[in-house]
């Protein structure tokens, strides 16, 4: 029985999941996903490595892309896995992505020390790792005047922060004055709830995320920290880590907004919200966790030469020629179209047409300097 995170969208001659999965997706539950995950434990060293490499790229790309980082998925993969920077890339975005990966490793190591309680020091250290150093932000005021302020790495905010919702409302977060005490409450609550064990790891992660976001303790980087902390909590309880996909950013933000409407605008009340108060976000978060986990199961267990993965999406090619071309690119990156024609026995014009489609989907690209092929879509075999 197979499931997918997306509805079937036909993009002849390939599609992103099988037709029969539509009905089966409706029957997917968190318990089913977790049972399927447990059934494939322990993972082989190869499968752990494949999953880790995929998650490294997917998490860092999406978490930073949500916040405006301009690196492409392909640039992110080459930077994080091979230390290469290709094409036009903003220097700040490159440094931000590199620091994000350091933060991910730091979080994973901390999560593995399950006997250690969560501390504010760790959260502030994680923030300093992401931001690296203090920096100044310059803004133009409505009257044309210039203003500036300093973003402090690893320190709680010293100025108020808020967000303008897509409905045009200004939503205030906790004030600088109340932030330290609210963060103390949050960390103390988490450590106590973890000991009590009344909340499931998923409930604990979702509620921590919501309460943290309502505090917004730092001047920048709060969303990235929140998503790291979700995975810190899941990982500590042996759940697989998850990715909030940037292509579904609006679903994520809308779930938080709907929960805000239920809880109300007072920051301190949001920072002490209960599960019953954040039902819209819990619904979103439950669906996110179960689909991410089940896709991990599919990624590990499916073995089909025509099934590939790209940024969390399962891609099923109808024509085997796609896989033939992709595998040829992987094994011999410097192949020319003529080489492919001779090697694969496929008409040159057909090869060109398929490569154009693969390039348009950003599954592959060709290096400008050396002409070698770069493949960013992952095979299932």
Secondary structure, 3 states (H helix, E strand, C coil): CCCCCCCCCEECCEECCCCCHHHHHCCCCHHHHHHHHHHCCCCCHHHHHHHHHHHHHHHHHHHHHHCCCCCCHHHHHHHHHHCCCCCCCCHHHHHHHHHHHHHHHHHHHHHHCCCCCCCHHHHHHHHHHHHCCCEEEEEECCCCCEEEEEECCCCCCCCCCEEECCCCCEEECCCHHHHHHHHHHHHHHHHHHHHHCCCCHHHHHHHHHHHHHHHCCCCCCHHHHHHHHHHHHHHHCCCCCCCCCHHHHHHHHHHHHHHHHHHCCCHHHHCCCCHHHCHHHHHHHHHHHHHHHHHHHHHHHCCCCCEEEECCEEEEECCHHHHHHHHHHHHCCCCCHHHHHHHHCCCHHHHHHHHHHHHHCCCEEECCCCCCEEECCEECC
